[in-house]
């Protein structure tokens, strides 16, 4: 996997996923001088965690014949200054799965051990709420 990118104007970047040609643009948040018109790089870190958790649950479900429906998530990042950094991520996942409690717990474990999560610094506080929703 390879991504190419460039600063396109002050506070904006553009990136391309070279294998597919898919493009993403970022904009700095308002508190950093940008206009917040697109995902910020910090937003992408948060989105990476949430989407990786959902993807890991899906992969686990496929490999273990677990009937997984939707996985919906909301994630929020809190930042600090001096130095500017992410200090906390709060992830809320709602999972529709027609499975035993044991299988559901294995889905949650897969989500909590996704590659992005395992790559984040251990000092980064991650608050997670994984819950089952009705599959009807």
C-alpha positions as protocol buffer text, in pm:
chain_id: "A"
residue {
  index: 1
  type: UNK
  ca { x: 0 y: 0 z: 0 }
}
residue {
  index: 2
  type: UNK
  ca { x: 130 y: 343 z: -85 }
}
residue {
  index: 3
  type: UNK
  ca { x: -16 y: 692 z: -56 }
}
residue {
  index: 4
  type: UNK
  ca { x: 116 y: 1003 z: -228 }
}
residue {
  index: 5
  type: UNK
  ca { x: 24 y: 1351 z: -117 }
}
residue {
  index: 6
  type: UNK
  ca { x: 101 y: 1719 z: -124 }
}
residue {
  index: 7
  type: UNK
  ca { x: 17 y: 2047 z: 42 }
}
residue {
  index: 8
  type: UNK
  ca { x: -218 y: 2207 z: -213 }
}
residue {
  index: 9
  type: UNK
  ca { x: -250 y: 2547 z: -46 }
}
residue {
  index: 10
  type: UNK
  ca { x: -208 y: 2675 z: 308 }
}
residue {
  index: 11
  type: UNK
  ca { x: -390 y: 2444 z: 552 }
}
residue {
  index: 12
  type: UNK
  ca { x: -496 y: 2190 z: 283 }
}
residue {
  index: 13
  type: UNK
  ca { x: -351 y: 1859 z: 166 }
}
residue {
  index: 14
  type: UNK
  ca { x: -453 y: 1614 z: -101 }
}
residue {
  index: 15
  type: UNK
  ca { x: -363 y: 1247 z: -93 }
}
residue {
  index: 16
  type: UNK
  ca { x: -402 y: 964 z: -339 }
}
residue {
  index: 17
  type: UNK
  ca { x: -421 y: 594 z: -261 }
}
residue {
  index: 18
  type: UNK
  ca { x: -192 y: 484 z: -543 }
}
residue {
  index: 19
  type: UNK
  ca { x: -327 y: 131 z: -596 }
}
residue {
  index: 20
  type: UNK
  ca { x: -683 y: 258 z: -656 }
}
residue {
  index: 21
  type: UNK
  ca { x: -660 y: 628 z: -739 }
}
residue {
  index: 22
  type: UNK
  ca { x: -899 y: 718 z: -455 }
}
residue {
  index: 23
  type: UNK
  ca { x: -836 y: 1069 z: -325 }
}
residue {
  index: 24
  type: UNK
  ca { x: -879 y: 1235 z: 14 }
}
residue {
  index: 25
  type: UNK
  ca { x: -841 y: 1603 z: 95 }
}
residue {
  index: 26
  type: UNK
  ca { x: -778 y: 1743 z: 442 }
}
residue {
  index: 27
  type: UNK
  ca { x: -819 y: 2087 z: 592 }
}
residue {
  index: 28
  type: UNK
  ca { x: -683 y: 2218 z: 917 }
}
residue {
  index: 29
  type: UNK
  ca { x: -936 y: 2283 z: 1194 }
}
residue {
  index: 30
  type: UNK
  ca { x: -1037 y: 2640 z: 1274 }
}
residue {
  index: 31
  type: UNK
  ca { x: -838 y: 2650 z: 1599 }
}
residue {
  index: 32
  type: UNK
  ca { x: -523 y: 2576 z: 1395 }
}
residue {
  index: 33
  type: UNK
  ca { x: -589 y: 2841 z: 1130 }
}
residue {
  index: 34
  type: UNK
  ca { x: -784 y: 2634 z: 882 }
}
residue {
  index: 35
  type: UNK
  ca { x: -1146 y: 2648 z: 779 }
}
residue {
  index: 36
  type: UNK
  ca { x: -1249 y: 2296 z: 892 }
}
residue {
  index: 37
  type: UNK
  ca { x: -1411 y: 2234 z: 553 }
}
residue {
  index: 38
  type: UNK
  ca { x: -1284 y: 1877 z: 531 }
}
residue {
  index: 39
  type: UNK
  ca { x: -1158 y: 1602 z: 755 }
}
residue {
  index: 40
  type: UNK
  ca { x: -853 y: 1718 z: 948 }
}
residue {
  index: 41
  type: UNK
  ca { x: -552 y: 1490 z: 994 }
}
residue {
  index: 42
  type: UNK
  ca { x: -667 y: 1437 z: 1355 }
}
residue {
  index: 43
  type: UNK
  ca { x: -1013 y: 1341 z: 1227 }
}
residue {
  index: 44
  type: UNK
  ca { x: -847 y: 1083 z: 1001 }
}
residue {
  index: 45
  type: UNK
  ca { x: -670 y: 924 z: 1298 }
}
residue {
  index: 46
  type: UNK
  ca { x: -1001 y: 895 z: 1481 }
}
residue {
  index: 47
  type: UNK
  ca { x: -1177 y: 767 z: 1168 }
}
residue {
  index: 48
  type: UNK
  ca { x: -899 y: 514 z: 1115 }
}
residue {
  index: 49
  type: UNK
  ca { x: -953 y: 369 z: 1461 }
}
residue {
  index: 50
  type: UNK
  ca { x: -1331 y: 344 z: 1423 }
}
residue {
  index: 51
  type: UNK
  ca { x: -1328 y: 204 z: 1072 }
}
residue {
  index: 52
  type: UNK
  ca { x: -1051 y: -40 z: 1159 }
}
residue {
  index: 53
  type: UNK
  ca { x: -1250 y: -171 z: 1456 }
}
residue {
  index: 54
  type: UNK
  ca { x: -1560 y: -219 z: 1238 }
}
residue {
  index: 55
  type: UNK
  ca { x: -1353 y: -387 z: 965 }
}
residue {
  index: 56
  type: UNK
  ca { x: -1183 y: -618 z: 1217 }
}
residue {
  index: 57
  type: UNK
  ca { x: -1523 y: -722 z: 1354 }
}
residue {
  index: 58
  type: UNK
  ca { x: -1645 y: -794 z: 1001 }
}
residue {
  index: 59
  type: UNK
  ca { x: -1337 y: -1002 z: 918 }
}
residue {
  index: 60
  type: UNK
  ca { x: -1375 y: -1193 z: 1246 }
}
residue {
  index: 61
  type: UNK
  ca { x: -1744 y: -1254 z: 1176 }
}
residue {
  index: 62
  type: UNK
  ca { x: -1672 y: -1384 z: 826 }
}
residue {
  index: 63
  type: UNK
  ca { x: -1400 y: -1621 z: 948 }
}
residue {
  index: 64
  type: UNK
  ca { x: -1616 y: -1754 z: 1233 }
}
residue {
  index: 65
  type: UNK
  ca { x: -1959 y: -1774 z: 1065 }
}
residue {
  index: 66
  type: UNK
  ca { x: -2105 y: -1506 z: 1293 }
}
residue {
  index: 67
  type: UNK
  ca { x: -2410 y: -1335 z: 1148 }
}
residue {
  index: 68
  type: UNK
  ca { x: -2304 y: -972 z: 1166 }
}
residue {
  index: 69
  type: UNK
  ca { x: -2543 y: -703 z: 1049 }
}
residue {
  index: 70
  type: UNK
  ca { x: -2460 y: -335 z: 1073 }
}
residue {
  index: 71
  type: UNK
  ca { x: -2181 y: -183 z: 1275 }
}
residue {
  index: 72
  type: UNK
  ca { x: -2247 y: 187 z: 1335 }
}
residue {
  index: 73
  type: UNK
  ca { x: -1999 y: 410 z: 1512 }
}
residue {
  index: 74
  type: UNK
  ca { x: -1939 y: 760 z: 1636 }
}
residue {
  index: 75
  type: UNK
  ca { x: -1591 y: 868 z: 1740 }
}
residue {
  index: 76
  type: UNK
  ca { x: -1461 y: 1187 z: 1893 }
}
residue {
  index: 77
  type: UNK
  ca { x: -1106 y: 1305 z: 1947 }
}
residue {
  index: 78
  type: UNK
  ca { x: -995 y: 1537 z: 2223 }
}
residue {
  index: 79
  type: UNK
  ca { x: -675 y: 1730 z: 2174 }
}
residue {
  index: 80
  type: UNK
  ca { x: -429 y: 1915 z: 2393 }
}
residue {
  index: 81
  type: UNK
  ca { x: -179 y: 2187 z: 2316 }
}
residue {
  index: 82
  type: UNK
  ca { x: 190 y: 2231 z: 2387 }
}
residue {
  index: 83
  type: UNK
  ca { x: 251 y: 2006 z: 2208 }
}
residue {
  index: 84
  type: UNK
  ca { x: -67 y: 1977 z: 2001 }
}
residue {
  index: 85
  type: UNK
  ca { x: -169 y: 1612 z: 2012 }
}
residue {
  index: 86
  type: UNK
  ca { x: -459 y: 1373 z: 2053 }
}
residue {
  index: 87
  type: UNK
  ca { x: -503 y: 1287 z: 2420 }
}
residue {
  index: 88
  type: UNK
  ca { x: -827 y: 1092 z: 2412 }
}
residue {
  index: 89
  type: UNK
  ca { x: -1048 y: 906 z: 2166 }
}
residue {
  index: 90
  type: UNK
  ca { x: -1405 y: 817 z: 2255 }
}
residue {
  index: 91
  type: UNK
  ca { x: -1557 y: 542 z: 2040 }
}
residue {
  index: 92
  type: UNK
  ca { x: -1920 y: 431 z: 2051 }
}
residue {
  index: 93
  type: UNK
  ca { x: -2010 y: 123 z: 1843 }
}
residue {
  index: 94
  type: UNK
  ca { x: -2357 y: -21 z: 1798 }
}
residue {
  index: 95
  type: UNK
  ca { x: -2347 y: -372 z: 1657 }
}
residue {
  index: 96
  type: UNK
  ca { x: -2631 y: -574 z: 1509 }
}
residue {
  index: 97
  type: UNK
  ca { x: -2531 y: -937 z: 1539 }
}
residue {
  index: 98
  type: UNK
  ca { x: -2745 y: -1250 z: 1550 }
}
residue {
  index: 99
  type: UNK
  ca { x: -2517 y: -1462 z: 1766 }
}
residue {
  index: 100
  type: UNK
  ca { x: -2451 y: -1599 z: 2111 }
}
residue {
  index: 101
  type: UNK
  ca { x: -2318 y: -1378 z: 2389 }
}
residue {
  index: 102
  type: UNK
  ca { x: -1984 y: -1558 z: 2358 }
}
residue {
  index: 103
  type: UNK
  ca { x: -1965 y: -1486 z: 1984 }
}
residue {
  index: 104
  type: UNK
  ca { x: -2061 y: -1124 z: 2045 }
}
residue {
  index: 105
  type: UNK
  ca { x: -1780 y: -1087 z: 2299 }
}
residue {
  index: 106
  type: UNK
  ca { x: -1539 y: -1229 z: 2041 }
}
residue {
  index: 107
  type: UNK
  ca { x: -1656 y: -960 z: 1796 }
}
residue {
  index: 108
  type: UNK
  ca { x: -1588 y: -689 z: 2054 }
}
residue {
  index: 109
  type: UNK
  ca { x: -1246 y: -838 z: 2129 }
}
residue {
  index: 110
  type: UNK
  ca { x: -1165 y: -830 z: 1756 }
}
residue {
  index: 111
  type: UNK
  ca { x: -1272 y: -465 z: 1737 }
}
residue {
  index: 112
  type: UNK
  ca { x: -1064 y: -371 z: 2041 }
}
residue {
  index: 113
  type: UNK
  ca { x: -754 y: -541 z: 1899 }
}
residue {
  index: 114
  type: UNK
  ca { x: -761 y: -401 z: 1545 }
}
residue {
  index: 115
  type: UNK
  ca { x: -425 y: -305 z: 1387 }
}
residue {
  index: 116
  type: UNK
  ca { x: -482 y: 70 z: 1423 }
}
residue {
  index: 117
  type: UNK
  ca { x: -561 y: 34 z: 1794 }
}
residue {
  index: 118
  type: UNK
  ca { x: -249 y: -176 z: 1848 }
}
residue {
  index: 119
  type: UNK
  ca { x: -41 y: 89 z: 1670 }
}
residue {
  index: 120
  type: UNK
  ca { x: -151 y: 384 z: 1885 }
}
residue {
  index: 121
  type: UNK
  ca { x: 67 y: 506 z: 2169 }
}
residue {
  index: 122
  type: UNK
  ca { x: -22 y: 341 z: 2502 }
}
residue {
  index: 123
  type: UNK
  ca { x: -53 y: 683 z: 2669 }
}
residue {
  index: 124
  type: UNK
  ca { x: -343 y: 773 z: 2439 }
}
residue {
  index: 125
  type: UNK
  ca { x: -661 y: 724 z: 2641 }
}
residue {
  index: 126
  type: UNK
  ca { x: -926 y: 529 z: 2451 }
}
residue {
  index: 127
  type: UNK
  ca { x: -1278 y: 513 z: 2591 }
}
residue {
  index: 128
  type: UNK
  ca { x: -1494 y: 254 z: 2419 }
}
residue {
  index: 129
  type: UNK
  ca { x: -1858 y: 158 z: 2434 }
}
residue {
  index: 130
  type: UNK
  ca { x: -1950 y: -150 z: 2229 }
}
residue {
  index: 131
  type: UNK
  ca { x: -2313 y: -257 z: 2255 }
}
residue {
  index: 132
  type: UNK
  ca { x: -2543 y: -495 z: 2074 }
}
residue {
  index: 133
  type: UNK
  ca { x: -2850 y: -355 z: 1906 }
}
residue {
  index: 134
  type: UNK
  ca { x: -3162 y: -541 z: 1801 }
}
residue {
  index: 135
  type: UNK
  ca { x: -3117 y: -715 z: 1465 }
}
residue {
  index: 136
  type: UNK
  ca { x: -3483 y: -687 z: 1369 }
}
